[in-house]
């Protein structure tokens, strides 16, 4: 039984992913075509989903794919399409980017139909069934990525079955950790960044993330007894031994794809928040959407 919005939303992710995959025949025409050079943008969690999709799309051979925060889009580059992810459709940086897109086709993926960003986009895919009450994003972001991965040919039902297993993983034994570093490779780099963000947002907990191959290049220095190094996906050869030598605890769920493995990290973030007496539905200093005054 759950008692916060975010816990309820985390628990619905397997169902949301299946619904997104079922929507694919209806919306596939608006999604990037194979061979197109595209940019995927978002802010915060949405940017990390964009990173994961960009790496997966290129790895699958569908074309050059770059990911940017909405505010850092390089307007001097030429793209065949710009895809923006925005749960609320009100994010200032996304709306401003669409207004300055200069003839490049734009696609918005959002949880809110008829939002301000939909008025600026050439095409919109709305996932209102995955929208959330909580400030801390979980299911909208992963459902968007599930839809995009379905378009790349991934079996979403298999991922949803893994997600159901992730919902049953016991996270209670890790709650005494004082710090956690998340690692990923390829599409999991963005997911590792998202896992660390959940820890900071929900629990005000010291969390970092790095590409797994880069972890030896400095960040390994903070690993020690009482801290976690959490891998989403495979580790490079020899890195597990290096981590063990520091005394840090290595956390891996090797049987899970990094996307369903992210659910375990989401649940850990919420459990940490509750242990600390915090309300994960009301993270300090944050709002559901960042809307900036015009300068």
Residue, then its C-alpha position, 0 to 999 in steps of 0.5 A: x500500500x502506498x501513501x504518496x502520489x509519487x509511490x502510486x505513480x511509480x507503481x503504475x509504470x508497467x501498465x503505462x509502458x504497455x499503453x504507450x506501446x499500444x499507441x505506437x501505430x497511431x503516432x509512429x508517423x510523427x516520430x523521427x524517421x530512420x535516417x533523419x538527423x535529429x535533436x532531442x531536447x528537454x529540461x531536467x528529467x526530460x533531458x536525461x530521457x533525451x540522452x538515453x533515447x539519443x544513445x539508443x537511436x544511434x546504437x540502433x542505426x537510425x541516424x545521428x541523434x543529439x540531446x540537449x537541455x532546452x536552453x543549450x540548443x545549438x541554433x547554428x546546427x542543421x537538423x531534420x527534426x527537433x523532438x522536445x519532451x515536456x511533461x507539462x508543456x509549459x517549460x519556458x525553454x522548450x516554448x522559446x526553442x519552438x518559436x525559434x526553430x526556423x522551419x525545422x519540423x518540431x515534435x512535442x511529447x507531453x502529458x498535457x494536451x492543449x498546453x502552451x507548447x502544443x500551440x508552437x509545435x508542428x506535431x504533438x504526441x500527448x500521453x495524458x494517461x501517464x501525467x502525474x500529480x507529483x512534482x518529482x517525475x517518474x512515470x511520464x518520463x519513463x513512459x515517454x522513453x518506452x514509447x520511443x524505444x518501442x519505435x526503435x523496435x524494443x519489446x516493451x512487454x518484456x521491459x514491463x515484465x521486468x518493471x514488475x519485478x523491479x517493484x518487488x526489489x527490497x530497498x530497505x537494506x540500503x537505507x543506511x548508506x551515506x552517499x550513492x553514485x550511479x553509473x551507466x553506459x550508452x543509453x544508461x548514462x542518461x538513466x544514471x543521471x536521472x537516478x541521481x536526480x531522484x535522490x536529490x529531489x525527493x530525499x535531499x540526498x548526496x548522489x552523483x552519476x557518471x559514465x561507467x568508463x569514466x568513473x575511474x578518472x577521479x570520481x572513484x576517489x570518494x568511494x568508501x565503506x558506507x557508500x554505494x556505487x550503483x550500476x544501471x546495466x553492465x560494468x566495464x571489465x575490472x571495475x567491480x574489483x576496483x570498487x570492492x577495493x574501496x570498501x563501497x557496496x556495489x549495487x547491481x540488478x543484472x537481470x534488469x534492463x537499465x530502464x526497469x532498473x531505474x524503478x528500483x532507484x526511484x523507489x530507493x529515493x522515496x524510501x530515503x525521503x521517508x526515512x529522513x522524515x521528508x515528504x517526497x510529494x513536496x520537494x524543497x524549492x521545486x515546482x511541477x514546471x519551471x516557467x520563467x518571466x520574460x526578460 
